[in-house]
Amino acid sequence: MSTERRWLAEIDRNLSTIERIKERGSKLKKIGLSEDVNLAVNSLIQKNKLIERRLSMIKYPRLIRIVPFARLRAFDGYEQFSDWKSAIKDIFHP
């Protein structure tokens, strides 16, 4: 499976998880976990945004990828992933 397909599949899984959390959110809020529900949903939304940025970045030629890579790295965009290992893969992705 290609990198792009894996990332798109991860986005789909995250969206499904968000929906499940929202469906069960009222039950979780009753037992005092409303803040945790919001944190989980926001975390998954943020991760999806980062994956979308990575997907858009690897469409550029390798030399041009350096600028978007530096922006993403500067704002800790790779903390959600394997940090430098993922960053290097993004730069040298075919």
DRENTI-858388 format. One record per residue: residue in three letters; z, y, x of N, C-alpha, C, CB in turn. Coordinates in nm, 4 decimals. Atoms other than C-alpha are relative to their C-alpha. Glycine has a CB too. Layout:
+------+----------+----------+----------+----------+----------+----------+----------+----------+----------+----------+----------+----------+
: type :      nc3 :      nc2 :      nc1 :     cac3 :     cac2 :     cac1 :      cc3 :      cc2 :      cc1 :     cbc3 :     cbc2 :     cbc1 :
+------+----------+----------+----------+----------+----------+----------+----------+----------+----------+----------+----------+----------+
:  ALA :        Z :        Y :        X :        Z :        Y :        X :        Z :        Y :        X :        Z :        Y :        X :
...
+------+----------+----------+----------+----------+----------+----------+----------+----------+----------+----------+----------+----------+
***
This chain:
+------+----------+----------+----------+----------+----------+----------+----------+----------+----------+----------+----------+----------+
: type :      nc3 :      nc2 :      nc1 :     cac3 :     cac2 :     cac1 :      cc3 :      cc2 :      cc1 :     cbc3 :     cbc2 :     cbc1 :
+------+----------+----------+----------+----------+----------+----------+----------+----------+----------+----------+----------+----------+
:  MET :   0.0000 :  -0.1174 :   0.0849 :   0.0000 :   0.0000 :   0.0000 :   0.0000 :   0.1242 :   0.0898 :   0.1229 :  -0.0005 :  -0.0968 :
:  SER :   0.0111 :  -0.1196 :  -0.0819 :  -0.0937 :   0.3397 :   0.1386 :   0.1225 :   0.0902 :  -0.0175 :  -0.1278 :   0.0765 :  -0.0353 :
:  THR :  -0.1120 :  -0.0936 :   0.0032 :   0.1557 :   0.6127 :   0.2128 :  -0.0019 :   0.0824 :  -0.1283 :  -0.0038 :   0.0924 :   0.1223 :
:  GLU :   0.0109 :  -0.0828 :   0.1198 :   0.0246 :   0.8263 :  -0.0710 :   0.0433 :  -0.0769 :  -0.1248 :  -0.1436 :   0.0504 :  -0.0166 :
:  ARG :  -0.0365 :   0.0817 :   0.1168 :   0.0613 :   0.5437 :  -0.3213 :   0.1499 :  -0.0260 :  -0.0052 :  -0.0756 :  -0.1333 :   0.0023 :
:  ARG :  -0.1455 :   0.0223 :  -0.0034 :   0.4154 :   0.4701 :  -0.2069 :   0.0744 :   0.1247 :  -0.0455 :   0.0458 :  -0.0400 :   0.1421 :
:  TRP :  -0.0658 :  -0.1250 :   0.0392 :   0.5104 :   0.8361 :  -0.2446 :  -0.0180 :   0.0271 :  -0.1491 :  -0.0552 :   0.1176 :   0.0818 :
:  LEU :   0.0223 :  -0.0201 :   0.1440 :   0.3496 :   0.8587 :  -0.5890 :   0.0837 :  -0.0969 :  -0.0823 :  -0.1489 :  -0.0172 :  -0.0345 :
:  ALA :  -0.0853 :   0.0969 :   0.0693 :   0.5314 :   0.5414 :  -0.6911 :   0.1460 :   0.0451 :   0.0033 :  -0.0141 :  -0.1401 :   0.0638 :
:  GLU :  -0.1377 :  -0.0494 :  -0.0093 :   0.8576 :   0.6943 :  -0.5675 :   0.0230 :   0.1162 :  -0.0961 :   0.0318 :   0.0434 :   0.1437 :
:  ILE :  -0.0105 :  -0.1095 :   0.0955 :   0.7930 :   1.0083 :  -0.7716 :   0.0142 :  -0.0558 :  -0.1412 :  -0.1229 :   0.0930 :   0.0097 :
:  ASP :  -0.0087 :   0.0622 :   0.1328 :   0.7347 :   0.7902 :  -1.0796 :   0.1367 :  -0.0635 :  -0.0236 :  -0.1096 :  -0.1055 :  -0.0163 :
:  ARG :  -0.1332 :   0.0609 :   0.0132 :   1.0556 :   0.5954 :  -1.0151 :   0.1071 :   0.1064 :  -0.0203 :   0.0332 :  -0.0845 :   0.1241 :
:  ASN :  -0.0979 :  -0.1079 :   0.0141 :   1.2498 :   0.9183 :  -0.9729 :  -0.0062 :   0.0625 :  -0.1385 :  -0.0231 :   0.1072 :   0.1066 :
:  LEU :   0.0132 :  -0.0562 :   0.1345 :   1.1094 :   1.0565 :  -1.2982 :   0.0589 :  -0.0940 :  -0.1053 :  -0.1474 :   0.0284 :  -0.0316 :
:  SER :  -0.0589 :   0.0979 :   0.0928 :   1.2053 :   0.7348 :  -1.4781 :   0.1522 :   0.0032 :   0.0078 :  -0.0517 :  -0.1422 :   0.0310 :
:  THR :  -0.1452 :  -0.0066 :  -0.0178 :   1.5535 :   0.7552 :  -1.3322 :   0.0567 :   0.1257 :  -0.0649 :   0.0364 :  -0.0034 :   0.1495 :
:  ILE :  -0.0443 :  -0.1247 :   0.0632 :   1.5854 :   1.1173 :  -1.4446 :   0.0067 :  -0.0169 :  -0.1512 :  -0.0945 :   0.1164 :   0.0367 :
:  GLU :   0.0010 :   0.0218 :   0.1448 :   1.4889 :   1.0167 :  -1.7968 :   0.1162 :  -0.0892 :  -0.0440 :  -0.1330 :  -0.0625 :  -0.0430 :
:  ARG :  -0.1122 :   0.0888 :   0.0347 :   1.7420 :   0.7324 :  -1.7994 :   0.1335 :   0.0727 :   0.0102 :   0.0009 :  -0.1234 :   0.0914 :
:  ILE :  -0.1243 :  -0.0763 :  -0.0157 :   2.0147 :   0.9630 :  -1.6697 :   0.0176 :   0.0956 :  -0.1172 :   0.0003 :   0.0782 :   0.1337 :
:  LYS :  -0.0092 :  -0.0949 :   0.1124 :   1.9328 :   1.2202 :  -1.9375 :   0.0322 :  -0.0719 :  -0.1304 :  -0.1315 :   0.0786 :  -0.0150 :
:  GLU :  -0.0284 :   0.0771 :   0.1214 :   1.9352 :   0.9521 :  -2.2081 :   0.1471 :  -0.0397 :  -0.0070 :  -0.0883 :  -0.1253 :  -0.0056 :
:  ARG :  -0.1396 :   0.0440 :  -0.0035 :   2.2772 :   0.8328 :  -2.0980 :   0.0956 :   0.1145 :   0.0312 :   0.0174 :  -0.1104 :   0.1027 :
:  GLY :  -0.0803 :  -0.1153 :  -0.0394 :   2.3983 :   1.1800 :  -2.0081 :   0.1112 :   0.0342 :  -0.0960 :  -0.0869 :   0.1174 :   0.0156 :
:  SER :  -0.1037 :  -0.0348 :   0.0971 :   2.5874 :   1.2376 :  -2.3309 :   0.1202 :  -0.0940 :   0.0126 :  -0.0566 :  -0.0050 :  -0.1431 :
:  LYS :  -0.1099 :   0.0960 :  -0.0187 :   2.7918 :   0.9207 :  -2.2751 :   0.0768 :   0.0305 :   0.1278 :  -0.0539 :  -0.1444 :   0.0040 :
:  LEU :  -0.0651 :  -0.0321 :  -0.1266 :   2.8596 :   1.0187 :  -1.9162 :   0.0805 :   0.1292 :  -0.0100 :  -0.1039 :   0.0115 :   0.1113 :
:  LYS :  -0.0719 :  -0.1263 :   0.0171 :   2.9613 :   1.3696 :  -2.0204 :   0.1308 :  -0.0208 :  -0.0748 :  -0.0871 :   0.1013 :  -0.0744 :
:  LYS :  -0.1221 :   0.0281 :   0.0756 :   3.2161 :   1.2242 :  -2.2625 :   0.1125 :  -0.0488 :   0.0901 :  -0.0277 :  -0.1033 :  -0.1078 :
:  ILE :  -0.1049 :   0.0492 :  -0.0896 :   3.3977 :   1.0596 :  -1.9750 :   0.0200 :   0.0934 :   0.1201 :  -0.0344 :  -0.1415 :   0.0488 :
:  GLY :  -0.0251 :  -0.1024 :  -0.1012 :   3.3889 :   1.3763 :  -1.7647 :  -0.0906 :  -0.0009 :   0.1202 :   0.1354 :  -0.0124 :   0.0464 :
:  LEU :   0.0932 :   0.0070 :  -0.1126 :   3.0875 :   1.3147 :  -1.5446 :  -0.1193 :   0.0943 :  -0.0152 :  -0.0497 :  -0.1416 :   0.0162 :
:  SER :   0.1141 :  -0.0891 :   0.0246 :   2.8688 :   1.6047 :  -1.6612 :  -0.0503 :   0.0655 :   0.1282 :   0.0383 :   0.1077 :  -0.1008 :
:  GLU :   0.0414 :  -0.0618 :  -0.1257 :   2.8691 :   1.7696 :  -1.3198 :  -0.0762 :  -0.1000 :   0.0869 :   0.1222 :   0.0544 :   0.0760 :
:  ASP :   0.0687 :   0.1038 :  -0.0767 :   2.7693 :   1.4412 :  -1.1561 :  -0.1398 :  -0.0268 :  -0.0545 :   0.0816 :  -0.1286 :  -0.0008 :
:  VAL :   0.1308 :   0.0195 :   0.0632 :   2.4847 :   1.4002 :  -1.4054 :  -0.0954 :   0.1098 :   0.0459 :   0.0125 :  -0.0003 :  -0.1551 :
:  ASN :   0.0844 :  -0.1130 :  -0.0420 :   2.3512 :   1.7460 :  -1.3219 :  -0.0366 :  -0.0098 :   0.1474 :   0.0713 :   0.1329 :  -0.0269 :
:  LEU :   0.0282 :   0.0147 :  -0.1433 :   2.3814 :   1.6836 :  -0.9467 :  -0.1037 :  -0.1082 :   0.0254 :   0.1282 :  -0.0323 :   0.0764 :
:  ALA :   0.0944 :   0.1106 :  -0.0182 :   2.1953 :   1.3535 :  -0.9728 :  -0.1412 :   0.0413 :  -0.0418 :   0.0451 :  -0.1231 :  -0.0806 :
:  VAL :   0.1316 :  -0.0434 :   0.0485 :   1.9131 :   1.5023 :  -1.1786 :  -0.0603 :   0.1025 :   0.0948 :   0.0108 :   0.0591 :  -0.1420 :
:  ASN :   0.0512 :  -0.1024 :  -0.0906 :   1.8805 :   1.8059 :  -0.9515 :  -0.0414 :  -0.0578 :   0.1339 :   0.1037 :   0.1075 :   0.0210 :
:  SER :   0.0340 :   0.0649 :  -0.1269 :   1.8792 :   1.5852 :  -0.6429 :  -0.1346 :  -0.0715 :  -0.0096 :   0.1101 :  -0.0998 :   0.0405 :
:  LEU :   0.1268 :   0.0711 :   0.0176 :   1.5952 :   1.3714 :  -0.7790 :  -0.1168 :   0.0968 :  -0.0178 :   0.0085 :  -0.0939 :  -0.1202 :
:  ILE :   0.1052 :  -0.1014 :   0.0168 :   1.3960 :   1.6780 :  -0.8845 :  -0.0363 :   0.0594 :   0.1353 :   0.0457 :   0.1120 :  -0.0976 :
:  GLN :   0.0243 :  -0.0565 :  -0.1331 :   1.4374 :   1.8259 :  -0.5363 :  -0.0752 :  -0.0990 :   0.0890 :   0.1330 :   0.0400 :   0.0663 :
:  LYS :   0.0680 :   0.1011 :  -0.0815 :   1.3318 :   1.5000 :  -0.3725 :  -0.1465 :  -0.0115 :  -0.0408 :   0.0700 :  -0.1369 :  -0.0134 :
:  ASN :   0.1392 :   0.0049 :   0.0463 :   1.0177 :   1.4884 :  -0.5901 :  -0.0798 :   0.1193 :   0.0509 :  -0.0052 :  -0.0043 :  -0.1529 :
:  LYS :   0.0693 :  -0.1186 :  -0.0515 :   0.9289 :   1.8434 :  -0.4869 :  -0.0332 :  -0.0163 :   0.1481 :   0.0859 :   0.1261 :  -0.0212 :
:  LEU :   0.0249 :   0.0216 :  -0.1427 :   0.9647 :   1.7496 :  -0.1216 :  -0.1103 :  -0.1028 :   0.0220 :   0.1280 :  -0.0452 :   0.0702 :
:  ILE :   0.1059 :   0.1008 :  -0.0128 :   0.7474 :   1.4412 :  -0.1648 :  -0.1354 :   0.0628 :  -0.0332 :   0.0279 :  -0.1217 :  -0.0930 :
:  GLU :   0.1251 :  -0.0669 :   0.0352 :   0.4824 :   1.6546 :  -0.3364 :  -0.0464 :   0.0908 :   0.1129 :   0.0166 :   0.0808 :  -0.1293 :
:  ARG :   0.0373 :  -0.0844 :  -0.1141 :   0.4918 :   1.8977 :  -0.0427 :  -0.0559 :  -0.0850 :   0.1135 :   0.1213 :   0.0814 :   0.0495 :
:  ARG :   0.0499 :   0.0887 :  -0.1050 :   0.4500 :   1.6091 :   0.2004 :  -0.1392 :  -0.0524 :  -0.0353 :   0.0973 :  -0.1175 :   0.0220 :
:  LEU :   0.1319 :   0.0481 :   0.0426 :   0.1586 :   1.4750 :  -0.0048 :  -0.1066 :   0.1063 :   0.0223 :   0.0029 :  -0.0412 :  -0.1478 :
:  SER :   0.0989 :  -0.1065 :  -0.0188 :  -0.0159 :   1.8115 :   0.0028 :  -0.0236 :   0.0268 :   0.1481 :   0.0456 :   0.1287 :  -0.0702 :
:  MET :   0.0111 :  -0.0286 :  -0.1422 :   0.0524 :   1.8499 :   0.3748 :  -0.0910 :  -0.0995 :   0.0712 :   0.1372 :  -0.0008 :   0.0639 :
:  ILE :   0.0792 :   0.0986 :  -0.0744 :  -0.1103 :   1.5245 :   0.4866 :  -0.1482 :   0.0037 :  -0.0352 :   0.0537 :  -0.1385 :  -0.0255 :
:  LYS :   0.1421 :  -0.0138 :   0.0333 :  -0.4386 :   1.6240 :   0.3227 :  -0.0726 :   0.0897 :   0.0990 :  -0.0161 :   0.0553 :  -0.1408 :
:  TYR :   0.0598 :  -0.0901 :  -0.0977 :  -0.4947 :   1.8830 :   0.5966 :  -0.0300 :  -0.0739 :   0.1296 :   0.0924 :   0.1193 :   0.0269 :
:  PRO :   0.0213 :   0.0561 :  -0.1341 :  -0.6389 :   1.8079 :   0.9406 :   0.1296 :   0.0088 :   0.0816 :  -0.1157 :   0.0748 :   0.0733 :
:  ARG :  -0.1261 :   0.0107 :  -0.0743 :  -0.3679 :   1.7195 :   1.1935 :   0.0465 :   0.1310 :   0.0618 :  -0.0142 :  -0.1022 :   0.1080 :
:  LEU :  -0.0410 :  -0.1255 :  -0.0631 :  -0.3703 :   2.0513 :   1.3784 :   0.0521 :   0.1005 :  -0.1017 :  -0.1162 :   0.0604 :   0.0768 :
:  ILE :  -0.0419 :  -0.0954 :   0.1032 :  -0.3353 :   2.2494 :   1.0566 :   0.1317 :  -0.0434 :  -0.0644 :  -0.1094 :   0.0143 :  -0.1076 :
:  ARG :  -0.1250 :   0.0504 :   0.0583 :  -0.0449 :   2.0296 :   0.9416 :   0.1245 :   0.0563 :   0.0682 :   0.0027 :  -0.1509 :   0.0074 :
:  ILE :  -0.1159 :  -0.0443 :  -0.0763 :   0.1805 :   2.1764 :   1.2075 :   0.0727 :   0.1151 :  -0.0693 :  -0.0424 :   0.0420 :   0.1399 :
:  VAL :  -0.0644 :  -0.1139 :   0.0665 :   0.2454 :   2.4991 :   1.0136 :   0.0797 :  -0.0444 :  -0.1230 :  -0.1054 :   0.1039 :  -0.0409 :
:  PRO :  -0.0816 :   0.0461 :   0.1130 :   0.3469 :   2.3335 :   0.6831 :   0.1148 :  -0.0910 :   0.0443 :  -0.0875 :  -0.0737 :  -0.1007 :
:  PHE :  -0.1062 :   0.0857 :  -0.0530 :   0.5440 :   2.0771 :   0.8841 :   0.1168 :   0.0850 :   0.0491 :  -0.0535 :  -0.0890 :   0.1146 :
:  ALA :  -0.1058 :  -0.0863 :  -0.0543 :   0.7357 :   2.3545 :   1.0620 :   0.0789 :   0.0668 :  -0.1127 :  -0.0604 :   0.1074 :   0.0932 :
:  ARG :  -0.0701 :  -0.0604 :   0.1144 :   0.8143 :   2.5246 :   0.7299 :   0.0938 :  -0.1006 :  -0.0664 :  -0.1013 :   0.0533 :  -0.1031 :
:  LEU :  -0.0807 :   0.1026 :   0.0653 :   0.9382 :   2.2024 :   0.5743 :   0.1182 :  -0.0391 :   0.0891 :  -0.0861 :  -0.1240 :  -0.0330 :
:  ARG :  -0.1061 :   0.0357 :  -0.0943 :   1.1398 :   2.1159 :   0.8842 :   0.1048 :   0.1112 :   0.0083 :  -0.0592 :  -0.0279 :   0.1395 :
:  ALA :  -0.0919 :  -0.1132 :  -0.0108 :   1.2924 :   2.4650 :   0.9022 :   0.0956 :   0.0076 :  -0.1189 :  -0.0784 :   0.1298 :   0.0114 :
:  PHE :  -0.0830 :  -0.0069 :   0.1201 :   1.4258 :   2.4377 :   0.5489 :   0.0630 :  -0.1352 :  -0.0332 :  -0.0830 :   0.0489 :  -0.1183 :
:  ASP :  -0.0664 :   0.1298 :   0.0142 :   1.5731 :   2.0891 :   0.6037 :  -0.0665 :  -0.0909 :  -0.1016 :   0.1431 :   0.0203 :  -0.0387 :
:  GLY :   0.0725 :   0.0833 :   0.0945 :   1.3045 :   1.9248 :   0.3958 :  -0.0030 :  -0.1467 :   0.0370 :  -0.1384 :   0.0492 :  -0.0132 :
:  TYR :   0.0050 :   0.1395 :  -0.0434 :   1.3214 :   1.6099 :   0.6029 :   0.1356 :  -0.0691 :  -0.0056 :  -0.0542 :  -0.0079 :   0.1400 :
:  GLU :  -0.1322 :   0.0633 :   0.0102 :   1.6933 :   1.5483 :   0.5509 :   0.0019 :  -0.1085 :  -0.1071 :   0.1070 :   0.1051 :  -0.0308 :
:  GLN :   0.0060 :   0.0989 :   0.1071 :   1.6068 :   1.3557 :   0.2337 :  -0.0677 :  -0.1294 :   0.0462 :  -0.0741 :   0.0577 :  -0.1205 :
:  PHE :   0.0756 :   0.1146 :  -0.0490 :   1.3936 :   1.1202 :   0.4397 :   0.0601 :  -0.0455 :   0.1326 :  -0.1510 :   0.0350 :   0.0163 :
:  SER :  -0.0497 :   0.0485 :  -0.1295 :   1.4247 :   0.9674 :   0.7867 :  -0.0117 :   0.1070 :   0.1075 :  -0.0767 :  -0.1254 :   0.0431 :
:  ASP :  -0.0002 :  -0.1178 :  -0.0864 :   1.4236 :   1.3158 :   0.9410 :  -0.1190 :   0.0015 :   0.0961 :   0.1296 :   0.0061 :   0.0789 :
:  TRP :   0.1084 :  -0.0170 :  -0.0965 :   1.2185 :   1.3293 :   1.2651 :  -0.1029 :  -0.1118 :  -0.0059 :   0.0563 :   0.0085 :   0.1387 :
:  LYS :   0.0924 :   0.1130 :   0.0083 :   1.0669 :   0.9874 :   1.2213 :  -0.1052 :   0.0269 :  -0.1079 :   0.0769 :  -0.1318 :  -0.0302 :
:  SER :   0.0916 :  -0.0322 :   0.1094 :   0.9150 :   1.0940 :   0.8887 :  -0.0880 :   0.1190 :   0.0362 :   0.0782 :   0.0293 :  -0.1286 :
:  ALA :   0.0765 :  -0.1187 :  -0.0392 :   0.8083 :   1.4277 :   1.0322 :  -0.1148 :  -0.0371 :   0.0934 :   0.0917 :   0.1029 :   0.0677 :
:  ILE :   0.1040 :   0.0430 :  -0.0944 :   0.6173 :   1.2639 :   1.3172 :  -0.1088 :  -0.0775 :  -0.0734 :   0.0607 :  -0.0869 :   0.1129 :
:  LYS :   0.0987 :   0.0752 :   0.0783 :   0.4496 :   1.0264 :   1.0725 :  -0.0897 :   0.0952 :  -0.0791 :   0.0704 :  -0.0988 :  -0.0958 :
:  ASP :   0.0798 :  -0.0953 :   0.0769 :   0.3388 :   1.3227 :   0.8609 :  -0.1017 :   0.0730 :   0.0864 :   0.0903 :   0.1004 :  -0.0680 :
:  ILE :   0.0935 :  -0.0719 :  -0.0889 :   0.1816 :   1.5000 :   1.1570 :  -0.1135 :  -0.0912 :   0.0421 :   0.0730 :   0.0543 :   0.1250 :
:  PHE :   0.1016 :   0.0890 :  -0.0533 :  -0.0027 :   1.1954 :   1.2859 :  -0.0630 :  -0.0942 :  -0.1025 :   0.0589 :  -0.0799 :   0.1088 :
:  HIS :   0.0588 :   0.0824 :   0.1064 :  -0.0924 :   1.0365 :   0.9521 :  -0.1515 :   0.0105 :   0.0050 :   0.0527 :   0.0429 :  -0.1394 :
:  PRO :   0.1476 :  -0.0042 :  -0.0082 :  -0.4617 :   0.9397 :   0.9544 :  -0.0637 :   0.0780 :  -0.1135 :  -0.0558 :  -0.1405 :   0.0003 :
+------+----------+----------+----------+----------+----------+----------+----------+----------+----------+----------+----------+----------+
***
